[in-house]
Amino acid sequence: KAWNSRQITYTFTDVSPFFLEKARDNLAEFSGLEYKVLDIEKAPKLQGFCSHSYDLIIAANVLHSTANLQEETLPHIQSLLRPGGHLLLLELTQQSSWIDLIFGVTQGWWR
């Protein structure tokens, strides 16, 4: 409830429109959220995102599935962050068979 009383905008992104719809359903009670498709392996500006417009980017289990982390993905993230902005990474640190079983059929998991 504290979220709704603040002047915060949160952009939820995913490469898949399917997961955007799931997020929209699950987060319907919160205002100030927008939902956009983003393929972080492509230039965000070409996908309708403004350069240097985010104070905080939370990347949850996405970077491990990108093909070229250093030369494409991280520069794309940097292009979205304002000067002094922060990147929060939430990534798996150990291999888990059950995670592979669940997500192994998704595109990009085995990169």
Summary of the structure (lengths in Angstrom):
residues: 111
radius of gyration: 15.0
end to end distance: 38.7
largest distance: 41.5
contacts: 239
relative contact order: 0.15
helix: 35%
strand: 24%
